[in-house]
Amino acid sequence: MPGQYRLSSDLLSKEAEVIAKLGIPAIILFGIPQKKDEIGSEAYNPRGVIQQAIKAIKKAVPDLLVITDVCLCEYTSHGHCGVVVNGDVDNDKTLQLLAKTSLSHAQAGADMVAPSDMMDGRVKAIRQSLDGNGLQSIPIMAYAAKYASAFYGPFREAAESAPQFGDRRSYQMDPPNVREALREVEQDIAEGADIVMVKPALSYMDVIRRLRDTFNYPLAAYSVSGEYAMVKAAAQQGWLDEKRIVVEMLTAIKRAGADIIITYYAKEAAQWL
């Protein structure tokens, strides 16, 4: 994706300084390990890529809020978001590893953890792990309504996290189903999530609105890689006004009810606005 880069910890520190100077309050980290295995062990390695990145950022820009994506897909050799047993993702076995990953991130200095795996019960498992280790103040931003979307394509290529077999429709949500989103959000709130999220944003505005009308709770929306890539490609062809359309898109996400917007356009938007 134009303007997006995979950064080592030293370059990430410099990028964090630029981000902070633009007035952007927070970043979310995704990691690509040097090696992958079937159980994603680098995700919860205390010296893993994300754990090192957190420390580097906190040393360079202590006040920048660091959120970490918690999932195994970038760390597993098969590309699925959990432990695979007999060809299927084992929900309960995965919970233990997600809790370990979250704990390692928080112990490295993360300000917030954001589980994106869509396993049932992950918020409760993570909350218990954090609380049991004296980290009660670390909030959880749950990818509560994460749909099995085609809009993730550019990210999966960049993060080398596409499934090696099958797909993620057995644990991510069915795009036509909005009632399931209500159930998923209600469950995550009950398990202790501090913020709930809709992903993707642009093609799920109705879901954002339904959740805003139903729950008086902090709501995030993730404008994903496919949304960014489409606008960038069209802008490069001269087919649309990039600044105007990005501001209009972000305004629409906010108007739909999002309190927090995660976007690849954060740096540009911070300058335009």
N, C-alpha and C positions, 0 to 999 in steps of 0.2 A: 504494500500500500504506500503510495507517495507520502513522504513526510513522516513515516513511521519506521522505527528502527529497533532492532534487538540490541540492547546495551549491556556491556560488562559493568561490574560494580563501580569501577573508577569513573567511567563515562556517565554512569547513572547519577553519581553524586553531583556532577556538573549540571546535568539536566535538571536535577531536583532544585538546584539553586536558581536556575532560570524560571522554573515553574513557580517557585515561591515569590520571586520578584514580580511576576505577573499577577499576583494576588489569588492564584488558584489555591484553595485551602487543603486539598487532599489529592493523593494519587492511589491507584490500585496496582499491585504488582502481580505479574505472571512470570513463572520461571521455566527455563529450558535447561535441563540438567545435562551433564556430560555423558551420562549413561542412564539407560532405562532398563527396568526389569518388570516381571509380571505383577509385582506387588507395589510398584512405585516407591521403593524405599528411599530414593533421593528427596521425596517430598517432605519427609520428616527427619532427614539427616540434620543434626544441629549445625553442621558445617556446609549445608546445601546452598544452592545458588540464591534462593530467596532469603534464607537466614543471613547470609553474608550481605545481601543487598540492603536489607533492613538496617543492619548495623552501619553500613556506609552512609546511607541517607540520614539516619539519625545523628551521625557524627557531623555531617556537613550542614544539615538544615534541621535542627532539633524540633522546631515548631511545626514543620510540615506533617500533616496527618497521614500516616502510612497505613493503608488497608491492604490486606493480602487475600488474593483469591485462594480458596481452599478446595482443591480437587486433585484427583490422581491422574487425569487423562494425559497431562503433559509429561508425566513421569513413568507411565506404564508402557511396556513394549507393545502391547496390543491396542493402546489408544482409548480404552474404555475408562469410565470414571470410577471404577471400583475393582474389587477382586473378582476375577472370572473363575467360576467353578463349573465344569462340564458345559462350557460354552455360554453360560449365562452369568450376569453380574450378580454376585451374592450381596444383597443389601446389608445384612447384619455383620458379615465379616468386614465389609467396607467401613462401617461406622467406627470401628476401633482405630483404623488407620487415619480417618479424617480427624478424629479427636487428637491423635498423636501429632498430626500435621499442624493443627490449630495451636496446640500447646507449644510446639517448637517455634512457631511464628511469634506468638505472644512473648515467649521467653527471650526471643532475639530482639524484642523491642517494638513489635507491631502495635499500633493503636487500636486496630479493629480487624476482625477476621470475617471473611465473606465466603461461606460454603456455597459452591455452585454445582455440586454433583447431582442434586435432586434425589438422594437416597432418603427413604422414610426414616424419621427419627434422628437425623444427623444433628439438628439444632440442640436437642436434648443431650445427646452424647457429648457434643462439644462444650455445652454449658456446664455439664457435670465435671468434665475434665478440667476446664479452666477454673471453676470454683474450687475444685478439690486441690488445686495447686496454688491457691492464694491469689488468683487472677480474676476476682469477681468483677472488677471494674472494666475488663475488656469487653466491649460490645460486639454483638454478632449482627452482621447485615446478611440476611438470608436471601439467596436467589430463590424466592418462594414460588413465583410463577415463571418458570423458565421453559419455553416452548422448544420443541424439536423443529428448528427452523433452518431453512436454506441460507439465511442471512449470515450464518457463522463462517461461511466458506473461507474468506480471506484470512481470518484469524487462525483457523485450523491449519492452514498451509504454513503460515508464519510460525506458529507454535509447534508444528510437527505433531499435532495431536489428533489427527483424523483416525477413527476406528479402523483397525486392520481387518476386521470382519464385522458383518452386520451393521447395525446403526444404534442410535441412542433412544429410539422411540419407546423402548420398554421402560425407561425411567424419566425421560423428559416428556413434557406435556403435548397432547394432541392439539394442533393449531385451531381446529374448529370449536374446541371445548373451553368455554369461559366459566362454567359452573365449577369445574375442577379447580380452577385458579382460586376461587373463593374458599374451597375446602383446604387447599394447600396452604394458603396464607393464614387461615384460621389455625391450622395445626402448628405452623411455625411460630406464630404469636404465643400459642399455649405452651410451647416448649421453651420459650425464653428469647426469641429473636427480638432485637431492639429496633431493627429496620427491616422492611420487606421490600423485595425488588420484583419488577417485571422486566423480562428480557425475551425478545427484542422490544424496542420502544415504538418505533414508527408505525409498524403494521399491527400493533397491539394497543393502540390508543384507547379503544373501547374497554380493554381489560384494566388499564390504568384508571379510567374513569369509574368503572364498577367498583374497583378496590377502594378508591378514594371516597366514594359515596357510602361504602359499606363499613369501612374500618377507619376509625380516628387514630391513625398510627403513622409513624414516619414511613414515607413511600419513596423508593428510588426507581429510576428507569434507566436502562442501559441501551444507549444508541450504539448498535453493534457494528462490526467491521464491514458487513455488506452494505449497510446504510451509508457509511463513510465512503466506501469504495465507489458506489454508484455516483455520488455527488462529485467526487474527485475526477472520475473518468469523464463525466459530462462537462465539467468545468474545463478540463484540459482540451476538450473538443470545441470549446467556445459555445456550447449549447445553452448554458444558463449562467446566471450571476451567482457565483459561489457564495459570496458574503451574504447577499440577501436571502438566498435559499437556506443557508445554514441557520441564520438568525430566525427565520420563519419556522424551521423545523424545531429548533430548541424551544421557541416560544410555544409551539403547539404541544410539545411534550409537557411543558410546565402548565399550560392551560388545561390539559387533560387531568392534571392533579398531582404530578410528581413534585416532591419536595427536593429531591436530589437527582441530578442528571449526570450519568457517566458517559463521556463522549470522547472520541478521538480528536474532535475539533476543539478541545478545551483551550489550548494555547492560542489558536486563532481567535476563538470567541472572546477570550479574555482581553485581547487587543481591540477587537472590533467593538465590544460593548463598553 
